[in-house]
Amino acid sequence: MANTLYQGDLPDGLELGPVVAIDCETMGLNPHRDRLCVIQMSGGDGNAHLVQVAKGQTRAPNLCAILENPDVLKLFHYGRFDIAAMQNAFGAVTAPVYCTKIASKLVRTYTDRHGLKNLLQDLLGVDISKQQQSSDWGAPKLTKAQLDYAASDVLYLHALRDKLNARLIREGRMEMAQACFDFLPTRAGLDLAGWPEQDIFSH
């Protein structure tokens, strides 16, 4: 397993395969205020590729090519936030997507614990540390602990998707889940456009 850090964009010619796990680290939870700092990706082979985004950066062509490629499925945990953060930074609309948090909420209705740490413990028996979650991701030089933490957020999403899909199929909710995944880029767009909290489907 290796973590590789790049500056500004993925390198030319990097192939991550047809299913890519993605997560982001930002300075906070408001994409209009808090800048995007790191994007981590994995093709499911145990390796993580991390892109450090410079302050004020608005382009990452190789990264955006993956985000917008209709033949590459992008895996997220709470994709709503990551999709919005990357769209706000680069203007790229990420699709198609899969979100393990949405899948969990559709099939693990016996619990309200749908965080990635809980899912990995419950479904894969993997324990990850969240100690670096609130660290300074805007620092010019990231620590090894930060890189390892960022990588852990994407290295297990492929296996997690397999486990969740089995339950979605078992419970007859796969079609509903897929409809939610398909809507997710629009939901992120609504967040950016000024409807982050309001339920537009309510009365």
Buried (B, 14 or more C-beta within 10 A) or exposed (E): EEBBBBEEBBEEEBEBEEBBBBBBBBBEEEBEEBBBBBBBBBBBEEBBBBBBBEEEBEEBEBBBEBBBBEEBBBBBBBBBBBBBBBBBBBEBBBBBBBBBBBBBBBBBEEEEEBEBBBBBBBBBEBEBEEEBEEBEBBEEEBEEEBBBBBBBBBBBBBBBBEBBBEBBEEEEBBEEBBEBBEEBBEBBBBBBEEEBEEEEEEE
